[in-house]
Amino acid sequence: MKALTLGPKGTYSHRATESVSDDVEFVESVTGIVEGVASGEYERGVVPIENSIEGSVTESLDALADRNVAVVREIVTPIKHALMAQAGEFETVASHPQALAQCRGFLSEEYPSATTEAVASTARGVERAREDPTTAAIGHPATAGPDLQVLAQDIQDSTSNATRFVVLAPETERSDAGGKSSVIIYPNTNYPGLLLEMLEPFAERDINLSRVESRPSGERLGDYIFHLDFAAGLYEDRAQAAVEELRDIATHGWVRILGSYDTEHVL
């Protein structure tokens, strides 16, 4: 099957996608991945959704709220960043914004005079370092190749740094089977106690909410879309009942079910 993820070759997204398919193609944005799957052009897409240091990837959340796709699998992979350059001296460090943020402490301590440059992916930063001797990159050390020196390894600010990716499929492949589920809710209203109302259906049924995130709806200031992950499969009566209560709350908005899925750890 054809899978789409962030490119170019060598990104952490690419490494996660290799556990899904041998036929991998690349785009430069998460939105492009979600669109590719929603249109039916690609059978699978892999997008980063959350990092243990920097939190949620907001572009992924917004793209999932805007298009109809299913989440069929979760991949968790450790992130081991390295600093790479043509030589030991450089002026700029280029990488994906999340990677730069995850190594903020190291860069501040070891290279306080270096400027940072945000690019579309860690692999794109490596390409910049190959082209420009004044630029270093942050990415997986395996991407250094013969042209770059690995100046430092494991430079992320936390040794437990990991990223959670989700595997997307067309909406028709959404499953109720799995140990974890994700839903998106847009209440299209706002009043005291609204958030509590959305959480209570899960607490009352002893369902653990593993993530609650709000994103601006784009409709008006103070109007939000909520992303919920919970530790239960939608095949369970208690999960179905909780989601039905969400639908009752969002009578003026909508509830989008991304599906149930299991988690795989990939090195």
Secondary structure, DSSP 4 states (H G I P E B T S, - for coil): -EEEEESSTTSHHHHHHTTT-SEEEEES-HHHHHHHHHTTS-SEEEEEEEETTTEE-HHHHHHHHHS-EEEEEEEEEE---EEEESSS--SEEEE-HHHHHHTHHHHHHH-TT-EEEE-S-HHHHHHHHHH-TTEEEEE-GGG-TTT-EEEEE--SS-TT-EEEEEEEEEGGG--S-SSEEEEEEE-----TTHHHHHHHHHHTTT--EEEEEEEE-SSSTT-EEEEEEESS-TTSHHHHHHHHHHHHHTTTSEEEEEEEE-EEE--
